[in-house]
Amino acid sequence: MSFRIRAARNDDLQPLYEMAKLTGGGFTNLPPDRPALKAKLDRSAEAFATTDDVVRDDLFVLVLENVETGEVRGTCQIFTKVGQRWPFYSYRLSTITKHSEELGRTFRSETLNLVNDLEGCSEVGGLFLHPAERAGGLGLLLARSRYLFIAQHRARFADRILAELRGVIDEAGGSPFWDGVAGRFFGMGFQQADEFNATHGNQFIADLMPRHPIYIAMLTETARAAIGMPHPSGRAAMRMLENEGFAYEGYVDIFDGGPTMTARTDAVRSIAESRTATLAGLADDGEPAIVAAGSLAGFVSAYGRVAREGNGILLDEGCAAALDVREGAALRYIAR
């Protein structure tokens, strides 16, 4: 079987909804709510239809499609500029140092501070792969195709980019971090707050959350242990982000305490090292690569084999078919 990444369409609503029901909570960008998902697809369609090369508040939704069956088996999202519709909140870990002359001791306390430091960044998120397809590197194809899309439309994205990883969720679907921090100030559990955020935004955090620093030493042991820790299912995603040049700089999600990774957009490996070339012909003996063609709603990417041919490249027949390209087509590729 072969797969490709393409722009999401309105008729992808049902498969997206079916996948959203499999996420297990804490997955704000893919809520199991039809109206919310429909709103995302409408917003994405508007972004794909806009050709202005400016950084605005856009959302692009991409899907993983089985070329042979047409089934949608995964998805990912790219936000061009967060914090425009409502503030983008994070907690940032900080240290407060105090010294007592009388005791002759220095005390250092770690705190969580509610900040908007990452407002205006671009964001990659919403990556979900159907459990039946978690083999063969399809998660990597989804993840890295986002960066080829950004490289193809660089003027539409900010100079800094972030990725939020889902935090620790217990077997009952609750969040130790939420229970130990925000849950003390809100009359709702984690799942209820998470669902509300997915459909209404997080302005209620600003309305109700105290603005003073939260001393980590005063939290429960389980809440402390969850700070900056990814969900077990997200550890591979964290490694992929690190391989791309993202780093954890002390920012954590305000709901589940998961780590927020950041990078300079132009320093992301799959952006910085991607190359463009013209398709010169077909050959099956090239090097493994991820290859992209087209732009905006016509964007498509897939695994393939690439070999240099003068000023152009040769591409294997299967990839060329998945991309629906012919000789002379403009391509962007990155080594697998």
HUURTA-V664440 format. One record per residue. N is the residue number from 0. D_LAST is the distance of its C-alpha to the last C-alpha in Angstrom with 1 decimal. Layout:
[[N & D_LAST] [N & D_LAST]]
This chain:
[[0 & 18.3] [1 & 15.8] [2 & 15.2] [3 & 14.8] [4 & 15.4] [5 & 18.6] [6 & 21.5] [7 & 23.9] [8 & 27.3] [9 & 30.7] [10 & 30.7] [11 & 27.8] [12 & 30.3] [13 & 31.2] [14 & 27.8] [15 & 27.0] [16 & 30.4] [17 & 29.8] [18 & 26.6] [19 & 28.3] [20 & 31.0] [21 & 28.5] [22 & 27.3] [23 & 30.1] [24 & 31.3] [25 & 30.2] [26 & 27.6] [27 & 29.4] [28 & 27.0] [29 & 27.3] [30 & 31.0] [31 & 32.6] [32 & 35.0] [33 & 35.2] [34 & 36.9] [35 & 34.4] [36 & 31.4] [37 & 33.3] [38 & 33.9] [39 & 30.1] [40 & 29.5] [41 & 32.4] [42 & 31.2] [43 & 27.7] [44 & 29.4] [45 & 31.4] [46 & 28.5] [47 & 26.7] [48 & 30.1] [49 & 30.6] [50 & 29.7] [51 & 31.1] [52 & 28.7] [53 & 30.1] [54 & 29.0] [55 & 30.9] [56 & 30.8] [57 & 28.4] [58 & 26.3] [59 & 23.4] [60 & 22.7] [61 & 19.7] [62 & 19.5] [63 & 17.4] [64 & 19.2] [65 & 19.6] [66 & 20.0] [67 & 22.6] [68 & 24.8] [69 & 24.2] [70 & 24.1] [71 & 22.6] [72 & 20.8] [73 & 19.3] [74 & 19.7] [75 & 18.9] [76 & 21.0] [77 & 21.1] [78 & 24.4] [79 & 25.2] [80 & 28.2] [81 & 29.4] [82 & 33.0] [83 & 34.7] [84 & 36.2] [85 & 37.1] [86 & 36.6] [87 & 33.3] [88 & 34.5] [89 & 32.9] [90 & 34.6] [91 & 34.1] [92 & 35.0] [93 & 37.7] [94 & 40.2] [95 & 44.0] [96 & 45.9] [97 & 49.7] [98 & 52.3] [99 & 55.7] [100 & 58.3] [101 & 60.7] [102 & 58.3] [103 & 56.6] [104 & 53.2] [105 & 50.0] [106 & 48.4] [107 & 44.8] [108 & 43.8] [109 & 40.3] [110 & 40.5] [111 & 38.5] [112 & 39.1] [113 & 38.5] [114 & 36.8] [115 & 35.3] [116 & 33.3] [117 & 30.0] [118 & 31.9] [119 & 30.4] [120 & 26.8] [121 & 24.0] [122 & 22.5] [123 & 19.5] [124 & 20.9] [125 & 22.1] [126 & 18.9] [127 & 20.2] [128 & 18.9] [129 & 21.6] [130 & 22.5] [131 & 22.4] [132 & 18.7] [133 & 17.4] [134 & 15.4] [135 & 12.4] [136 & 10.0] [137 & 11.9] [138 & 12.7] [139 & 9.2] [140 & 9.1] [141 & 12.6] [142 & 12.1] [143 & 9.4] [144 & 11.2] [145 & 14.2] [146 & 13.2] [147 & 12.5] [148 & 15.9] [149 & 17.4] [150 & 16.3] [151 & 17.9] [152 & 21.0] [153 & 21.2] [154 & 25.0] [155 & 25.2] [156 & 23.8] [157 & 25.4] [158 & 24.6] [159 & 23.9] [160 & 21.8] [161 & 22.3] [162 & 21.1] [163 & 23.8] [164 & 23.1] [165 & 25.7] [166 & 28.3] [167 & 30.3] [168 & 32.1] [169 & 34.8] [170 & 35.6] [171 & 38.1] [172 & 35.6] [173 & 37.1] [174 & 35.7] [175 & 37.4] [176 & 36.5] [177 & 38.1] [178 & 41.1] [179 & 41.7] [180 & 41.2] [181 & 41.3] [182 & 42.9] [183 & 46.0] [184 & 46.5] [185 & 45.8] [186 & 47.6] [187 & 44.6] [188 & 42.1] [189 & 38.3] [190 & 37.5] [191 & 40.1] [192 & 39.0] [193 & 35.3] [194 & 36.3] [195 & 38.6] [196 & 36.0] [197 & 33.6] [198 & 36.2] [199 & 38.4] [200 & 36.4] [201 & 37.3] [202 & 40.4] [203 & 42.4] [204 & 40.8] [205 & 42.3] [206 & 45.6] [207 & 46.1] [208 & 44.1] [209 & 46.2] [210 & 45.0] [211 & 46.1] [212 & 43.7] [213 & 43.2] [214 & 43.8] [215 & 41.3] [216 & 43.9] [217 & 45.9] [218 & 43.2] [219 & 43.1] [220 & 41.1] [221 & 38.7] [222 & 38.1] [223 & 37.5] [224 & 35.1] [225 & 33.0] [226 & 32.6] [227 & 29.0] [228 & 27.8] [229 & 25.1] [230 & 25.9] [231 & 24.8] [232 & 22.5] [233 & 20.8] [234 & 20.1] [235 & 16.5] [236 & 16.2] [237 & 17.9] [238 & 15.5] [239 & 12.5] [240 & 14.8] [241 & 15.8] [242 & 12.3] [243 & 12.3] [244 & 15.8] [245 & 18.1] [246 & 21.2] [247 & 24.2] [248 & 27.3] [249 & 30.0] [250 & 29.7] [251 & 30.1] [252 & 30.6] [253 & 34.3] [254 & 34.3] [255 & 32.5] [256 & 31.8] [257 & 28.0] [258 & 26.1] [259 & 25.1] [260 & 22.1] [261 & 22.3] [262 & 20.5] [263 & 21.3] [264 & 19.5] [265 & 18.8] [266 & 17.5] [267 & 14.7] [268 & 11.6] [269 & 9.7] [270 & 13.1] [271 & 14.1] [272 & 11.2] [273 & 10.7] [274 & 12.7] [275 & 15.1] [276 & 16.5] [277 & 18.8] [278 & 18.2] [279 & 20.3] [280 & 20.2] [281 & 18.6] [282 & 17.3] [283 & 15.4] [284 & 14.5] [285 & 11.6] [286 & 8.2] [287 & 5.4] [288 & 4.3] [289 & 6.0] [290 & 9.5] [291 & 12.6] [292 & 16.3] [293 & 19.6] [294 & 21.1] [295 & 22.9] [296 & 24.1] [297 & 22.4] [298 & 18.9] [299 & 16.4] [300 & 12.7] [301 & 10.9] [302 & 8.2] [303 & 9.0] [304 & 9.3] [305 & 10.2] [306 & 13.0] [307 & 15.3] [308 & 18.8] [309 & 21.3] [310 & 20.7] [311 & 18.5] [312 & 15.6] [313 & 15.8] [314 & 14.0] [315 & 14.4] [316 & 17.4] [317 & 16.1] [318 & 13.7] [319 & 16.5] [320 & 18.9] [321 & 16.9] [322 & 16.8] [323 & 20.3] [324 & 20.0] [325 & 22.1] [326 & 22.3] [327 & 22.8] [328 & 20.6] [329 & 19.0] [330 & 15.2] [331 & 12.8] [332 & 9.1] [333 & 6.3] [334 & 3.8] [335 & 0.0]]
